[in-house]
Amino acid sequence: MEGGGQLTGDIALTLAVLGLAVVLFATELFRVDLTAVIIMLLLPWLGLVEPMEAFSGFSSNAVIAMIAVMILGYGIDASGAMKRVASPVTRMAAGSESRLLAIVSAAVGLTSAFMQNIGATVLFLPAVRRISRQSGFSLPRLLMPLGFAAILGGTMTMVASGSMIILNDLLRQRGQDTFGLFSVTPVGLVLLAVGIGYFLTMGRRLLPEAASPDREEDLAREWDIPASVRIVDIPEDSPLVGRTVEEADLWEAGGIHLLAQSRMGDVLFAPWRGTVFNAGDRYALIGEQASVQGFIGANRLETDDEPCQLRRRLESEDAGFAEVVVRPRSGAQGRTIRQMAIRRRFGVEPLVIGSGGESFRGDISDRPLRGGDTIVIHGPFSSIAALGRGGDFMLASRVPETRSLKERPLLAVLLFAAGLVLAITGFRLSLSLMTAAIAMVLLRVITIDEAYRAVEWRTVFLLAGLLPLGIAMERSGTASFLAESAVSLVSDAHPMVLMAAVAVLATVFTLFMSNVAATVLLAPLAMLMASDWGIEPRAMAILVAICASNSFVLPTHQVNALLMASGGYRNSDYMRVGGIMTVLFIAFAVPLVYLLFA
């Protein structure tokens, strides 16, 4: 089926399928995973791959490794390991999105220089989620720079990505000198710096403004619940000292709610109406800004905006807002929140009651409940789940399940590191990481049910569906045809123009096949042509390996695919933001390789 330099029927069909894929991705006519499955099914029907090859992506090294890192990432987060990372980074950022973006991007980029970029991404992803929650910065504005930095870090050493690792083998086969571990570091450092600089300047304006899917934020907006929480301390001269919560008239007069209390180091959610205010207590208040500010001034309270245990508990992923619905014909019908002692029994704060198309706020404790009423509450998710299991209420919000396993952060990190070490020492990436993932289950870091839930199947189908297209491009001769056709157009140009043409080819190939496949396919051809052009063959080979990481314009790279769902990104986001990054990548990579190696 080799097409050589001639346009054959198979090449024409493959080009048509490739064009269809680009159009479907660009127009977003279908969801990305469905587009990938359509392409996957089309290839065998057109005879471009065998039926079994069409489904081979589901057993490929890349897809199995992706499933494993999703499980590992969940395990690291569930173990509590990232709680120790998020708070210090948030403090270093000091309320600046730019500083936070630079710190996170530099950290993941440098880490990615010594491990697979997908591993570096999954290591930092849980921490960035927590940082976003604690700092209030939009997660989508952090995740794309994180992913791009991880990919750029893959150009910094000869072990940082599959394309770099395979390159020295290709050079040995052709009798060429191999590259040292840090030979490519100057190029990679510049590319990483360019990427970070891009997001600190023009790229920031291109990042999506919309928040990633967050049910809690949607819930707060839907019910018009104030977003800000104030932490206050009660001094000895406060009029509140010695009074109870009910006597302070918080709910009726100001519509203010106490979400939690900190007393002598212990945090208690939803203090009940009989709680007595003591000097030295710390409380979390929520309500309209003017009401809260008035309450603070009238009672001579001291505000505290510094990180503290109470704030950390409120901003953790273990507590938040939820909706519960009164079950028809349940024991809650006709009774009030006060009579059911919901605060005292369950440790949750009722904020709003929705009944008959109306919303009731303020002191809702004595309003009789009716079947079908919705109550918006705040508290630990374990307490909310317990309320839902009680028989009187149904959970209308999905809340994280209470974990029965003890947190084991050190064990989780050690298992993740062990998987990476196995991969670095030569074992297949998928085997190494899946072994580490299953070890997390066997050693009770996570349960097997949690492992299944950790897998984002949309991402799995996206990757598995597109891999057969790379097989068709290679087998039909389409890749060689495109390479030879493109290079022939600039064969008499300056060497840097020729190198730019090869860089563009490597970039296009890596969008639809793995970076290893793109390097194996294009590097030998580039080295052969380099001799005719008077260019150092090793320079052309290293350019191909570097540009095989230039995969930003579509979510087809493993890292981009992993972050797409978490960030709520669309194809157009990658095209808009990644398109400029792609051009910058080539604009800096080509002259640097020319000056250092050619």
Summary of the structure (lengths in Angstrom):
residues: 598
radius of gyration: 28.3
end to end distance: 34.9
largest distance: 90.2
contacts: 2116
relative contact order: 0.15
helix: 59%
strand: 9%
